[in-house]
Amino acid sequence: MSIRFRKYLIPAGVLVGLLTGFYTGNVREGIFIGIGLGLMAWGVTSKKDQ
């Protein structure tokens, strides 16, 4: 996977987390979920590149 795509994974995860937070009413928890999702996706894609 290209580096250009990978640098958008964490912000995309944070965005998903924010939307989840607004939907559930707990924005702080949504941000943490989003950061976790973004880091997990970034880790999976970086392992595939090696």
N, CA, C and O atoms as a CHARMM CRD file, in Angstrom:
* protein
*
  200
    1    1 MET  N      0.84000  -1.18200   0.00000 PROA 1      0.00000
    2    1 MET  CA     0.00000   0.00000   0.00000 PROA 1      0.00000
    3    1 MET  C      0.88600   1.24700   0.00000 PROA 1      0.00000
    4    1 MET  O      1.94100   1.27200   0.63400 PROA 1      0.00000
    5    2 SER  N      0.44800   2.26400  -0.70900 PROA 2      0.00000
    6    2 SER  CA     1.29600   3.43800  -0.84900 PROA 2      0.00000
    7    2 SER  C      1.32900   4.26900   0.43300 PROA 2      0.00000
    8    2 SER  O      0.39400   4.24900   1.23400 PROA 2      0.00000
    9    3 ILE  N      2.42300   4.99400   0.60000 PROA 3      0.00000
   10    3 ILE  CA     2.58700   5.84100   1.78300 PROA 3      0.00000
   11    3 ILE  C      1.55300   6.96900   1.76300 PROA 3      0.00000
   12    3 ILE  O      1.06500   7.39600   2.80900 PROA 3      0.00000
   13    4 ARG  N      1.23100   7.44000   0.56500 PROA 4      0.00000
   14    4 ARG  CA     0.26400   8.53300   0.45600 PROA 4      0.00000
   15    4 ARG  C     -1.09900   8.11900   1.02000 PROA 4      0.00000
   16    4 ARG  O     -1.77200   8.91800   1.67100 PROA 4      0.00000
   17    5 PHE  N     -1.50200   6.87000   0.76700 PROA 5      0.00000
   18    5 PHE  CA    -2.76800   6.37200   1.31300 PROA 5      0.00000
   19    5 PHE  C     -2.65500   6.16800   2.81400 PROA 5      0.00000
   20    5 PHE  O     -3.59100   6.46700   3.55600 PROA 5      0.00000
   21    6 ARG  N     -1.51500   5.66100   3.26600 PROA 6      0.00000
   22    6 ARG  CA    -1.34400   5.30500   4.68100 PROA 6      0.00000
   23    6 ARG  C     -1.41900   6.52300   5.58800 PROA 6      0.00000
   24    6 ARG  O     -1.90100   6.41600   6.71500 PROA 6      0.00000
   25    7 LYS  N     -0.95300   7.68200   5.12300 PROA 7      0.00000
   26    7 LYS  CA    -0.95800   8.85100   6.00900 PROA 7      0.00000
   27    7 LYS  C     -2.36300   9.37200   6.28200 PROA 7      0.00000
   28    7 LYS  O     -2.54700  10.19400   7.18000 PROA 7      0.00000
   29    8 TYR  N     -3.35800   8.91200   5.52600 PROA 8      0.00000
   30    8 TYR  CA    -4.74300   9.31900   5.77200 PROA 8      0.00000
   31    8 TYR  C     -5.49500   8.35100   6.66400 PROA 8      0.00000
   32    8 TYR  O     -6.64500   8.61800   7.01300 PROA 8      0.00000
   33    9 LEU  N     -4.88300   7.22500   7.04900 PROA 9      0.00000
   34    9 LEU  CA    -5.59700   6.22100   7.83600 PROA 9      0.00000
   35    9 LEU  C     -5.93000   6.71800   9.24200 PROA 9      0.00000
   36    9 LEU  O     -7.04700   6.52100   9.72000 PROA 9      0.00000
   37   10 ILE  N     -4.96200   7.36300   9.90900 PROA 10     0.00000
   38   10 ILE  CA    -5.21200   7.82000  11.28500 PROA 10     0.00000
   39   10 ILE  C     -6.24900   8.95400  11.30800 PROA 10     0.00000
   40   10 ILE  O     -7.17400   8.89900  12.11800 PROA 10     0.00000
   41   11 PRO  N     -6.12700   9.99100  10.43800 PROA 11     0.00000
   42   11 PRO  CA    -7.19400  11.00900  10.43300 PROA 11     0.00000
   43   11 PRO  C     -8.56400  10.43000  10.07300 PROA 11     0.00000
   44   11 PRO  O     -9.58200  10.86800  10.60900 PROA 11     0.00000
   45   12 ALA  N     -8.59300   9.44900   9.17000 PROA 12     0.00000
   46   12 ALA  CA    -9.87400   8.81600   8.82600 PROA 12     0.00000
   47   12 ALA  C    -10.43300   8.07800  10.03800 PROA 12     0.00000
   48   12 ALA  O    -11.63700   8.11500  10.29400 PROA 12     0.00000
   49   13 GLY  N     -9.55800   7.41100  10.77900 PROA 13     0.00000
   50   13 GLY  CA    -9.99900   6.72800  11.99300 PROA 13     0.00000
   51   13 GLY  C    -10.53500   7.70000  13.02700 PROA 13     0.00000
   52   13 GLY  O    -11.53200   7.42100  13.69300 PROA 13     0.00000
   53   14 VAL  N     -9.87000   8.84600  13.16100 PROA 14     0.00000
   54   14 VAL  CA   -10.33400   9.86100  14.11300 PROA 14     0.00000
   55   14 VAL  C    -11.69500  10.41300  13.67300 PROA 14     0.00000
   56   14 VAL  O    -12.57400  10.65000  14.50200 PROA 14     0.00000
   57   15 LEU  N    -11.85900  10.61400  12.36600 PROA 15     0.00000
   58   15 LEU  CA   -13.14300  11.09600  11.86300 PROA 15     0.00000
   59   15 LEU  C    -14.26300  10.10900  12.15000 PROA 15     0.00000
   60   15 LEU  O    -15.34700  10.49600  12.58700 PROA 15     0.00000
   61   16 VAL  N    -13.99600   8.82800  11.90000 PROA 16     0.00000
   62   16 VAL  CA   -14.98900   7.79600  12.20300 PROA 16     0.00000
   63   16 VAL  C    -15.29700   7.79700  13.69900 PROA 16     0.00000
   64   16 VAL  O    -16.45200   7.66200  14.10400 PROA 16     0.00000
   65   17 GLY  N    -14.25500   7.95100  14.51300 PROA 17     0.00000
   66   17 GLY  CA   -14.45700   8.00300  15.95600 PROA 17     0.00000
   67   17 GLY  C    -15.29100   9.20300  16.38200 PROA 17     0.00000
   68   17 GLY  O    -16.14700   9.08700  17.25900 PROA 17     0.00000
   69   18 LEU  N    -15.04300  10.36200  15.75800 PROA 18     0.00000
   70   18 LEU  CA   -15.83000  11.55100  16.07600 PROA 18     0.00000
   71   18 LEU  C    -17.29600  11.35400  15.71000 PROA 18     0.00000
   72   18 LEU  O    -18.19200  11.70700  16.47700 PROA 18     0.00000
   73   19 LEU  N    -17.52900  10.78600  14.52600 PROA 19     0.00000
   74   19 LEU  CA   -18.91300  10.53400  14.12200 PROA 19     0.00000
   75   19 LEU  C    -19.58100   9.55600  15.07600 PROA 19     0.00000
   76   19 LEU  O    -20.74300   9.72900  15.44300 PROA 19     0.00000
   77   20 THR  N    -18.84000   8.52900  15.47300 PROA 20     0.00000
   78   20 THR  CA   -19.37100   7.56800  16.44500 PROA 20     0.00000
   79   20 THR  C    -19.65500   8.26700  17.77100 PROA 20     0.00000
   80   20 THR  O    -20.67900   8.01900  18.40700 PROA 20     0.00000
   81   21 GLY  N    -18.74100   9.14100  18.18100 PROA 21     0.00000
   82   21 GLY  CA   -18.92600   9.87500  19.42800 PROA 21     0.00000
   83   21 GLY  C    -20.15200  10.76900  19.41300 PROA 21     0.00000
   84   21 GLY  O    -20.89700  10.82500  20.39200 PROA 21     0.00000
   85   22 PHE  N    -20.36600  11.47400  18.29800 PROA 22     0.00000
   86   22 PHE  CA   -21.55800  12.32100  18.20700 PROA 22     0.00000
   87   22 PHE  C    -22.82100  11.47700  18.19600 PROA 22     0.00000
   88   22 PHE  O    -23.84300  11.86900  18.75900 PROA 22     0.00000
   89   23 TYR  N    -22.75000  10.31400  17.55400 PROA 23     0.00000
   90   23 TYR  CA   -23.93200   9.44900  17.46000 PROA 23     0.00000
   91   23 TYR  C    -24.29300   8.85600  18.82000 PROA 23     0.00000
   92   23 TYR  O    -25.46600   8.78100  19.18600 PROA 23     0.00000
   93   24 THR  N    -23.26000   8.43500  19.56800 PROA 24     0.00000
   94   24 THR  CA   -23.52600   7.80500  20.86200 PROA 24     0.00000
   95   24 THR  C    -23.61300   8.82300  21.99500 PROA 24     0.00000
   96   24 THR  O    -24.14100   8.51400  23.06300 PROA 24     0.00000
   97   25 GLY  N    -23.09600  10.04300  21.77300 PROA 25     0.00000
   98   25 GLY  CA   -23.16000  11.07500  22.79300 PROA 25     0.00000
   99   25 GLY  C    -21.90100  11.17700  23.63700 PROA 25     0.00000
  100   25 GLY  O    -21.83700  12.01800  24.53400 PROA 25     0.00000
  101   26 ASN  N    -20.89800  10.34700  23.37800 PROA 26     0.00000
  102   26 ASN  CA   -19.65600  10.39200  24.14600 PROA 26     0.00000
  103   26 ASN  C    -18.50200  10.66500  23.17800 PROA 26     0.00000
  104   26 ASN  O    -17.89900   9.73500  22.64100 PROA 26     0.00000
  105   27 VAL  N    -18.19800  11.96000  22.96000 PROA 27     0.00000
  106   27 VAL  CA   -17.23100  12.34700  21.93800 PROA 27     0.00000
  107   27 VAL  C    -15.82200  11.91600  22.31600 PROA 27     0.00000
  108   27 VAL  O    -15.06900  11.46300  21.45400 PROA 27     0.00000
  109   28 ARG  N    -15.44800  12.04600  23.58300 PROA 28     0.00000
  110   28 ARG  CA   -14.09000  11.69600  24.00800 PROA 28     0.00000
  111   28 ARG  C    -13.81000  10.21900  23.75200 PROA 28     0.00000
  112   28 ARG  O    -12.74000   9.85800  23.26200 PROA 28     0.00000
  113   29 GLU  N    -14.76800   9.37700  24.08300 PROA 29     0.00000
  114   29 GLU  CA   -14.60100   7.94400  23.83500 PROA 29     0.00000
  115   29 GLU  C    -14.50600   7.67000  22.33400 PROA 29     0.00000
  116   29 GLU  O    -13.73300   6.81300  21.90600 PROA 29     0.00000
  117   30 GLY  N    -15.28200   8.39000  21.54300 PROA 30     0.00000
  118   30 GLY  CA   -15.23800   8.23100  20.09200 PROA 30     0.00000
  119   30 GLY  C    -13.87900   8.59100  19.52100 PROA 30     0.00000
  120   30 GLY  O    -13.40100   7.93600  18.59400 PROA 30     0.00000
  121   31 ILE  N    -13.24200   9.64000  20.07300 PROA 31     0.00000
  122   31 ILE  CA   -11.90900  10.03200  19.59800 PROA 31     0.00000
  123   31 ILE  C    -10.90700   8.92300  19.88100 PROA 31     0.00000
  124   31 ILE  O    -10.08900   8.59100  19.02200 PROA 31     0.00000
  125   32 PHE  N    -10.96400   8.34200  21.09000 PROA 32     0.00000
  126   32 PHE  CA   -10.03600   7.25700  21.41700 PROA 32     0.00000
  127   32 PHE  C    -10.26700   6.04100  20.53000 PROA 32     0.00000
  128   32 PHE  O     -9.31200   5.39800  20.09300 PROA 32     0.00000
  129   33 ILE  N    -11.53600   5.72200  20.26100 PROA 33     0.00000
  130   33 ILE  CA   -11.84500   4.60600  19.36600 PROA 33     0.00000
  131   33 ILE  C    -11.27700   4.88800  17.98000 PROA 33     0.00000
  132   33 ILE  O    -10.69600   4.00200  17.35100 PROA 33     0.00000
  133   34 GLY  N    -11.44300   6.11800  17.50400 PROA 34     0.00000
  134   34 GLY  CA   -10.95700   6.48200  16.17600 PROA 34     0.00000
  135   34 GLY  C     -9.44800   6.39300  16.06600 PROA 34     0.00000
  136   34 GLY  O     -8.93000   5.88800  15.07000 PROA 34     0.00000
  137   35 ILE  N     -8.72600   6.87900  17.08400 PROA 35     0.00000
  138   35 ILE  CA    -7.26300   6.79300  17.06700 PROA 35     0.00000
  139   35 ILE  C     -6.83200   5.33300  17.06600 PROA 35     0.00000
  140   35 ILE  O     -5.90700   4.95200  16.34800 PROA 35     0.00000
  141   36 GLY  N     -7.50200   4.52100  17.87100 PROA 36     0.00000
  142   36 GLY  CA    -7.17700   3.09500  17.90800 PROA 36     0.00000
  143   36 GLY  C     -7.41500   2.42500  16.57000 PROA 36     0.00000
  144   36 GLY  O     -6.58900   1.63100  16.12000 PROA 36     0.00000
  145   37 LEU  N     -8.53900   2.73600  15.92500 PROA 37     0.00000
  146   37 LEU  CA    -8.83000   2.14600  14.61500 PROA 37     0.00000
  147   37 LEU  C     -7.80300   2.58000  13.57700 PROA 37     0.00000
  148   37 LEU  O     -7.34200   1.76800  12.77400 PROA 37     0.00000
  149   38 GLY  N     -7.44800   3.86100  13.59600 PROA 38     0.00000
  150   38 GLY  CA    -6.46300   4.35900  12.63700 PROA 38     0.00000
  151   38 GLY  C     -5.10500   3.72000  12.83000 PROA 38     0.00000
  152   38 GLY  O     -4.45800   3.33500  11.85500 PROA 38     0.00000
  153   39 LEU  N     -4.65800   3.59800  14.08300 PROA 39     0.00000
  154   39 LEU  CA    -3.36100   2.96800  14.35500 PROA 39     0.00000
  155   39 LEU  C     -3.37700   1.49300  13.98100 PROA 39     0.00000
  156   39 LEU  O     -2.38800   0.97500  13.46200 PROA 39     0.00000
  157   40 MET  N     -4.49400   0.81100  14.24100 PROA 40     0.00000
  158   40 MET  CA    -4.58800  -0.60200  13.90300 PROA 40     0.00000
  159   40 MET  C     -4.51600  -0.78000  12.38500 PROA 40     0.00000
  160   40 MET  O     -3.79800  -1.65400  11.89800 PROA 40     0.00000
  161   41 ALA  N     -5.25000   0.03700  11.64000 PROA 41     0.00000
  162   41 ALA  CA    -5.22300  -0.05900  10.18300 PROA 41     0.00000
  163   41 ALA  C     -3.83400   0.27000   9.65000 PROA 41     0.00000
  164   41 ALA  O     -3.36600  -0.37100   8.70900 PROA 41     0.00000
  165   42 TRP  N     -3.16600   1.27000  10.24400 PROA 42     0.00000
  166   42 TRP  CA    -1.82300   1.65100   9.81000 PROA 42     0.00000
  167   42 TRP  C     -0.84000   0.51900  10.07800 PROA 42     0.00000
  168   42 TRP  O      0.02500   0.24300   9.24700 PROA 42     0.00000
  169   43 GLY  N     -0.96300  -0.13900  11.22900 PROA 43     0.00000
  170   43 GLY  CA    -0.08600  -1.26200  11.55200 PROA 43     0.00000
  171   43 GLY  C     -0.28500  -2.42400  10.60700 PROA 43     0.00000
  172   43 GLY  O      0.68700  -3.05600  10.19300 PROA 43     0.00000
  173   44 VAL  N     -1.52700  -2.71800  10.25600 PROA 44     0.00000
  174   44 VAL  CA    -1.80800  -3.82400   9.33500 PROA 44     0.00000
  175   44 VAL  C     -1.22400  -3.52800   7.96300 PROA 44     0.00000
  176   44 VAL  O     -0.63100  -4.41300   7.34600 PROA 44     0.00000
  177   45 THR  N     -1.38100  -2.29700   7.47100 PROA 45     0.00000
  178   45 THR  CA    -0.87300  -1.98200   6.13900 PROA 45     0.00000
  179   45 THR  C      0.64200  -1.92500   6.12600 PROA 45     0.00000
  180   45 THR  O      1.25200  -2.28500   5.11900 PROA 45     0.00000
  181   46 SER  N      1.27600  -1.48400   7.21300 PROA 46     0.00000
  182   46 SER  CA     2.73900  -1.42300   7.21600 PROA 46     0.00000
  183   46 SER  C      3.33900  -2.82400   7.29700 PROA 46     0.00000
  184   46 SER  O      4.43400  -3.04600   6.78100 PROA 46     0.00000
  185   47 LYS  N      2.65500  -3.76800   7.92800 PROA 47     0.00000
  186   47 LYS  CA     3.14700  -5.14500   7.95400 PROA 47     0.00000
  187   47 LYS  C      3.08400  -5.77400   6.57200 PROA 47     0.00000
  188   47 LYS  O      3.95300  -6.57000   6.21700 PROA 47     0.00000
  189   48 LYS  N      2.07200  -5.43100   5.78900 PROA 48     0.00000
  190   48 LYS  CA     1.93900  -5.98400   4.44200 PROA 48     0.00000
  191   48 LYS  C      3.04800  -5.47700   3.53100 PROA 48     0.00000
  192   48 LYS  O      3.44100  -6.17100   2.59400 PROA 48     0.00000
  193   49 ASP  N      3.55900  -4.27700   3.79300 PROA 49     0.00000
  194   49 ASP  CA     4.59700  -3.69800   2.93500 PROA 49     0.00000
  195   49 ASP  C      5.96000  -4.32500   3.16200 PROA 49     0.00000
  196   49 ASP  O      6.81000  -4.27500   2.27400 PROA 49     0.00000
  197   50 GLN  N      6.19000  -4.91300   4.32200 PROA 50     0.00000
  198   50 GLN  CA     7.52500  -5.42100   4.63500 PROA 50     0.00000
  199   50 GLN  C      7.84600  -6.67800   3.87700 PROA 50     0.00000
  200   50 GLN  O      8.93500  -7.23100   4.03200 PROA 50     0.00000
